[in-house]
Amino acid sequence: MVTWLKTHKLWTFIIIISLIFGAYRYYSSSQVEYTEHQVKRTNLRDTLELSGKVSSDRSASMRFLAGGLVTYLGPKEGEEVKQWQTIASLDSRQLQKVMDQKLNLYAIQRNTFDQTIDDNDNSVPDGELGDTLMRLLAKNQYQLENTIKDVEYQDLTLKLARLSSPISGILVQSPINTPNVQVTPTDTWLVVDPDSLYFSADLDESDLSRVTLGQKVIITLDAFPDREMESTVLSIAYSPKETTVGTTYEIKLSLPKDELSSLRLGLNGTSAIVLSEKDAVLSLPSSALSVKDGRYFVTVKNGSKYEERAIETGIENGGVVEIVSGLGDQDYVYTKK
């Protein structure tokens, strides 16, 4: 009798626990809350995003061949420069005196040469005297040519004491702000043509087949995050860049002419190369989808029950996915909160 009572109590306890556990699971499942997402039509574009910066096709970097005292300073940093305009010049007084000295030496040597010719009546006798005279004339000719080269070299030195810009543009770099300052051969002036600005980005070799000339691009610069600039692919480099992360190729992207005045060299940004665009396609937030065994699923409501449904997707951009099949207009899907 005692054994039967113990067994009866044990089974009663097990049943009660089972009922409580079942009631808890039912209550818990009935309390799951869902977030509702409606399938909507929207415009989508598939893009390849690349980082890069603003560069220039036309620029001129200028230095003096030798250091010296700058006695003239033209445009200042940030100012416009015309083609062949003098940027700066060194003190040329000593150079000019050396030039005058070499011109005098040239005149002396020229007179000596002409006098040698006149002394011999413009003729050369036969025999040993003729050989001696020929050597003398040759020596005078060499000396004359050397003085000519000295003058030419000094003239070049005088010209190199003046920096002139080979292009029109903006002086974006100047090592000094005032004249009468000593400069070294490493001090550099930099002129950039603002009309030659472009956006430079590095394209990985694995994406090379996806990009073509003339392809549409949307550029966003870090300095102007709310401004999108429409661009196109101007060129793709033939020569690769060897980097620590692999092989890349520089691509040049155009910049709108009306934006150039506000742009500066070195501005960083992102370029979104448009691979494909679709208008008015069915879409959902990517967070509303789940993936199992390489397939996409969504949760839909069938009466009072929630069930999974397989769908096919297309392009994705900005956290929004194209729905190719499995759902229609005005359908709803659900995600657990």
C-alpha positions as CSV (number, residue, x, y, z in Angstrom):
1,M,0.0,0.0,0.0
2,V,2.8,2.4,0.9
3,T,4.6,1.6,-2.3
4,W,1.5,2.3,-4.3
5,L,1.1,5.7,-2.6
6,K,4.7,6.7,-3.3
7,T,4.3,5.7,-7.0
8,H,1.0,7.6,-7.3
9,K,2.6,10.7,-5.8
10,L,5.6,10.5,-8.1
11,W,3.4,10.3,-11.2
12,T,1.2,13.1,-10.0
13,F,4.3,15.3,-9.5
14,I,5.6,14.4,-13.0
15,I,2.3,15.3,-14.6
16,I,2.0,18.6,-12.7
17,I,5.6,19.6,-13.7
18,S,4.9,18.6,-17.3
19,L,1.7,20.7,-17.3
20,I,3.6,23.7,-15.9
21,F,6.4,23.4,-18.4
22,G,3.9,23.0,-21.3
23,A,1.9,26.0,-20.1
24,Y,5.2,28.0,-19.8
25,R,6.2,27.2,-23.3
26,Y,2.8,28.0,-24.7
27,Y,2.7,31.3,-22.8
28,S,6.2,32.1,-23.8
29,S,5.5,31.4,-27.5
30,S,2.4,33.4,-27.4
31,Q,4.2,36.4,-26.0
32,V,6.8,36.6,-28.9
33,E,6.5,40.1,-30.5
34,Y,7.2,40.7,-34.1
35,T,8.2,43.7,-36.1
36,E,6.2,44.2,-39.4
37,H,7.8,45.1,-42.7
38,Q,5.9,45.9,-45.8
39,V,7.2,45.0,-49.3
40,K,7.7,48.2,-51.2
41,R,8.7,49.3,-54.6
42,T,11.9,51.4,-54.8
43,N,14.8,52.3,-57.1
44,L,18.0,50.3,-56.4
45,R,21.5,50.4,-57.8
46,D,24.3,47.8,-57.4
47,T,27.6,49.6,-56.7
48,L,31.3,48.9,-56.2
49,E,32.6,51.3,-53.6
50,L,36.3,52.4,-53.7
51,S,38.1,55.0,-51.6
52,G,40.3,57.6,-53.1
53,K,41.3,61.2,-53.2
54,V,41.4,64.3,-55.4
55,S,44.5,64.5,-57.6
56,S,45.6,66.6,-60.6
57,D,46.8,65.8,-64.1
58,R,48.6,69.1,-64.6
59,S,51.0,70.4,-62.0
60,A,54.5,72.0,-62.0
61,S,57.0,71.5,-59.2
62,M,59.8,74.0,-59.4
63,R,63.2,74.4,-57.5
64,F,66.3,76.5,-57.9
65,L,69.3,74.5,-59.2
66,A,71.3,76.1,-56.4
67,G,70.4,77.9,-53.2
68,G,70.7,81.6,-52.8
69,L,69.1,84.9,-51.7
70,V,65.6,85.4,-53.1
71,T,65.4,89.1,-54.2
72,Y,62.1,88.9,-56.0
73,L,59.0,87.0,-55.0
74,G,55.9,87.0,-57.3
75,P,52.5,85.5,-56.4
76,K,51.9,84.2,-52.9
77,E,50.5,80.9,-51.9
78,G,46.9,80.5,-53.0
79,E,47.1,83.1,-55.7
80,E,46.6,82.6,-59.5
81,V,49.6,82.2,-61.7
82,K,49.8,82.7,-65.5
83,Q,51.8,80.6,-67.8
84,W,55.5,81.7,-67.9
85,Q,54.9,84.1,-65.1
86,T,58.0,84.6,-62.8
87,I,57.5,83.0,-59.4
88,A,60.7,84.0,-57.8
89,S,64.3,85.0,-58.7
90,L,67.7,84.8,-56.9
91,D,70.2,87.6,-56.5
92,S,72.0,87.6,-59.8
93,R,74.5,90.4,-59.3
94,Q,77.5,88.1,-58.9
95,L,76.3,85.9,-61.7
96,Q,76.0,88.9,-64.0
97,K,79.6,90.0,-63.1
98,V,80.9,86.5,-64.0
99,M,78.9,86.7,-67.2
100,D,80.5,90.1,-68.1
101,Q,83.9,88.6,-67.3
102,K,83.3,85.6,-69.6
103,L,82.1,87.9,-72.4
104,N,85.3,89.8,-72.1
105,L,87.3,86.6,-72.3
106,Y,85.3,85.6,-75.4
107,A,86.1,89.0,-77.0
108,I,89.8,88.6,-76.3
109,Q,89.9,85.1,-77.7
110,R,87.9,86.1,-80.8
111,N,90.3,88.9,-81.5
112,T,93.3,86.6,-81.1
113,F,91.8,84.1,-83.5
114,D,91.0,86.7,-86.1
115,Q,94.5,88.2,-85.7
116,T,96.1,84.8,-86.3
117,I,94.1,84.4,-89.5
118,D,95.0,87.9,-90.7
119,D,98.7,87.5,-89.9
120,N,98.8,84.6,-92.3
121,D,96.8,86.3,-95.1
122,N,94.1,83.7,-94.7
123,S,96.5,81.1,-96.2
124,V,98.6,78.2,-94.9
125,P,102.1,77.6,-96.3
126,D,103.4,74.1,-97.1
127,G,105.9,72.2,-95.0
128,E,106.6,72.2,-91.3
129,L,105.7,75.9,-91.0
130,G,102.3,75.0,-92.4
131,D,101.8,72.2,-89.9
132,T,102.7,74.4,-87.0
133,L,100.3,77.1,-88.2
134,M,97.5,74.6,-88.6
135,R,98.0,73.4,-85.0
136,L,98.1,77.1,-83.8
137,L,94.8,77.8,-85.7
138,A,93.2,74.6,-84.2
139,K,94.3,75.6,-80.7
140,N,92.8,79.1,-81.2
141,Q,89.6,77.5,-82.5
142,Y,89.3,75.2,-79.5
143,Q,89.9,78.1,-77.1
144,L,87.3,80.2,-78.9
145,E,84.8,77.4,-78.7
146,N,85.5,77.0,-75.0
147,T,84.9,80.7,-74.3
148,I,81.6,80.4,-76.3
149,K,80.5,77.5,-74.1
150,D,81.5,79.4,-70.9
151,V,79.2,82.2,-72.0
152,E,76.4,79.8,-72.9
153,Y,76.8,78.1,-69.5
154,Q,76.8,81.3,-67.6
155,D,73.7,82.5,-69.5
156,L,71.9,79.3,-68.5
157,T,72.9,79.8,-64.9
158,L,71.4,83.3,-65.1
159,K,68.2,81.9,-66.5
160,L,68.0,79.2,-63.8
161,A,68.2,82.0,-61.2
162,R,64.6,82.8,-62.2
163,L,61.7,80.4,-61.7
164,S,58.8,80.7,-64.2
165,S,55.7,78.6,-64.2
166,P,55.3,76.4,-67.3
167,I,51.5,76.3,-66.7
168,S,48.6,78.5,-65.6
169,G,47.0,77.6,-62.3
170,I,47.1,78.2,-58.6
171,L,50.3,78.4,-56.5
172,V,49.4,75.8,-53.8
173,Q,52.9,75.6,-52.2
174,S,55.5,78.2,-51.5
175,P,58.5,77.8,-49.1
176,I,58.7,81.5,-48.3
177,N,56.2,84.4,-47.9
178,T,58.6,87.4,-48.3
179,P,61.7,88.2,-50.4
180,N,65.2,88.6,-49.1
181,V,65.2,85.1,-47.6
182,Q,67.8,82.4,-48.3
183,V,66.5,79.3,-50.0
184,T,68.0,75.8,-50.6
185,P,67.9,73.5,-53.6
186,T,65.2,71.4,-51.8
187,D,62.8,74.3,-51.4
188,T,59.8,73.8,-53.7
189,W,57.1,75.9,-55.4
190,L,54.1,74.0,-56.6
191,V,51.5,75.2,-59.2
192,V,48.4,73.2,-59.9
193,D,45.9,73.6,-62.8
194,P,42.5,73.4,-61.0
195,D,40.8,72.5,-64.3
196,S,42.8,69.2,-64.3
197,L,41.5,67.9,-61.0
198,Y,40.2,64.4,-61.0
199,F,39.3,61.7,-58.4
200,S,41.8,58.9,-58.1
201,A,40.8,55.5,-56.7
202,D,42.5,52.1,-56.6
203,L,40.7,49.2,-58.2
204,D,41.6,45.7,-57.1
205,E,42.5,43.2,-59.8
206,S,39.6,41.0,-58.8
207,D,37.1,43.8,-59.8
208,L,38.9,44.8,-63.0
209,S,36.4,43.0,-65.3
210,R,33.5,44.8,-63.6
211,V,34.6,48.3,-64.5
212,T,34.6,49.9,-68.0
213,L,35.3,53.4,-69.4
214,G,32.4,55.8,-69.3
215,Q,30.7,53.9,-66.4
216,K,28.6,56.0,-64.2
217,V,30.0,56.9,-60.7
218,I,28.7,58.7,-57.7
219,I,31.5,60.5,-55.7
220,T,31.1,61.6,-52.1
221,L,33.9,63.6,-50.4
222,D,34.6,63.5,-46.7
223,A,34.7,67.3,-46.7
224,F,31.2,67.5,-48.2
225,P,29.3,64.4,-46.9
226,D,25.9,65.7,-48.0
227,R,26.9,66.4,-51.6
228,E,26.9,63.7,-54.2
229,M,28.8,64.3,-57.4
230,E,28.0,62.4,-60.6
231,S,31.0,61.2,-62.5
232,T,32.3,58.8,-65.1
233,V,35.3,56.5,-65.4
234,L,37.9,58.4,-67.5
235,S,40.7,55.9,-67.6
236,I,42.0,52.6,-66.1
237,A,45.8,52.3,-65.6
238,Y,47.7,49.6,-67.6
239,S,50.5,49.5,-65.0
240,P,49.5,48.0,-61.6
241,K,50.4,49.2,-58.2
242,E,52.0,46.6,-55.9
243,T,50.6,47.0,-52.4
244,T,50.7,45.0,-49.2
245,V,47.1,43.8,-49.8
246,G,47.5,42.8,-53.4
247,T,47.6,44.3,-57.0
248,T,45.5,47.3,-57.7
249,Y,45.1,49.7,-60.7
250,E,44.5,53.4,-60.5
251,I,41.3,54.6,-62.1
252,K,40.6,58.3,-62.9
253,L,37.2,59.6,-62.4
254,S,35.9,63.0,-63.7
255,L,34.8,65.8,-61.4
256,P,32.0,68.3,-62.3
257,K,33.3,71.6,-63.7
258,D,31.0,73.6,-61.5
259,E,32.5,71.9,-58.4
260,L,36.2,72.5,-59.2
261,S,36.3,75.9,-57.5
262,S,35.5,74.4,-54.1
263,L,37.8,71.4,-54.4
264,R,41.4,71.0,-53.1
265,L,44.2,68.5,-53.8
266,G,44.2,65.6,-51.5
267,L,40.5,65.6,-50.4
268,N,39.5,62.1,-49.4
269,G,36.3,60.4,-50.4
270,T,34.4,57.4,-51.7
271,S,33.4,56.6,-55.2
272,A,30.5,54.3,-55.9
273,I,30.8,52.8,-59.4
274,V,27.3,51.9,-60.6
275,L,27.3,48.3,-61.9
276,S,23.5,48.1,-62.5
277,E,20.4,50.1,-61.7
278,K,16.8,49.0,-61.4
279,D,13.7,51.2,-61.0
280,A,10.5,50.4,-59.0
281,V,11.5,46.9,-57.9
282,L,10.1,45.0,-54.9
283,S,12.3,45.4,-51.9
284,L,12.7,44.7,-48.2
285,P,15.3,45.7,-45.6
286,S,18.1,43.1,-45.6
287,S,17.5,42.7,-41.8
288,A,14.1,41.1,-42.6
289,L,15.8,38.2,-44.4
290,S,17.5,35.1,-43.0
291,V,19.8,32.7,-44.7
292,K,19.8,28.9,-44.5
293,D,21.9,26.6,-46.7
294,G,22.6,29.4,-49.1
295,R,18.9,30.3,-49.5
296,Y,17.0,33.3,-48.3
297,F,13.9,33.1,-46.2
298,V,11.3,35.5,-44.7
299,T,8.7,35.0,-42.0
300,V,5.1,35.5,-43.1
301,K,1.8,35.3,-41.3
302,N,-0.7,32.6,-42.3
303,G,-3.8,33.2,-40.2
304,S,-2.7,33.2,-36.6
305,K,0.5,31.3,-37.3
306,Y,3.9,32.5,-38.4
307,E,5.8,30.4,-41.0
308,E,8.9,30.7,-43.2
309,R,8.8,31.2,-46.9
310,A,11.7,30.9,-49.4
311,I,12.3,33.9,-51.7
312,E,14.8,34.9,-54.5
313,T,16.7,38.1,-54.2
314,G,18.5,40.4,-56.6
315,I,20.7,43.4,-56.1
316,E,21.4,45.0,-52.8
317,N,22.4,48.5,-51.8
318,G,22.3,50.5,-48.6
319,G,20.7,47.7,-46.5
320,V,17.8,47.3,-49.0
321,V,17.4,44.0,-51.0
322,E,15.5,43.4,-54.3
323,I,12.8,40.7,-54.1
324,V,12.7,38.8,-57.4
325,S,10.1,36.2,-56.4
326,G,8.2,34.8,-53.4
327,L,6.5,38.0,-52.4
328,G,4.2,40.5,-54.0
329,D,3.1,44.1,-53.7
330,Q,1.7,45.0,-50.3
331,D,2.9,41.7,-48.7
332,Y,4.1,41.8,-45.1
333,V,7.0,40.0,-43.5
334,Y,7.9,39.7,-39.8
335,T,11.0,39.7,-37.7
336,K,11.2,38.9,-34.0
337,K,11.9,41.8,-31.8
